[in-house]
Amino acid sequence: MNTRKIGATGEQKAVDFLIANGCKIMERNVHFSRIGEIDIIAKDTDGTIVFVEVKYNQQKNSQFGGPEARCNVRKIKQIIKLAKFYIHNKKLYNKAVRIDVIAIDENGLRHYKNCSMM
């Protein structure tokens, strides 16, 4: 299976999890030319706009930590930058916003809410 299909599998699991927890999916795989991509944009039950980074790991033995270990400070800063572009482009001013990380591996799915204050 190629990396794009593997990533799509992880993202679909994350989408299913978010929907099961009451979120509405607004968009997926939002690209910003060369700057980057936001995996999932959702609206939580309280109306908060949630920018979700999905980290999926199929490997059985992860010696460097789980998939969430790949979501470092640099990646969070990039997501913040992309989220600001999205908010500006969609005119979503005065909305509550948060950044979440969903990590998926053989041990299950872990949802980390509010990974950065914007």
HELIX and SHEET records of a PDB file:
HELIX    1   1 THR A    3  ALA A   20  1                                  18    
HELIX    2   2 PRO A   67  ARG A   70  5                                   4    
HELIX    3   3 VAL A   73  LYS A   90  1                                  18    
SHEET    1   A 5 LYS A  24  PHE A  32  0                                        
SHEET    2   A 5 GLY A  36  LYS A  43 -1                                        
SHEET    3   A 5 ILE A  49  TYR A  56 -1                                        
SHEET    4   A 5 VAL A  97  ASP A 105  1                                        
SHEET    5   A 5 GLY A 108  TYR A 112 -1                                        
END                                                                             
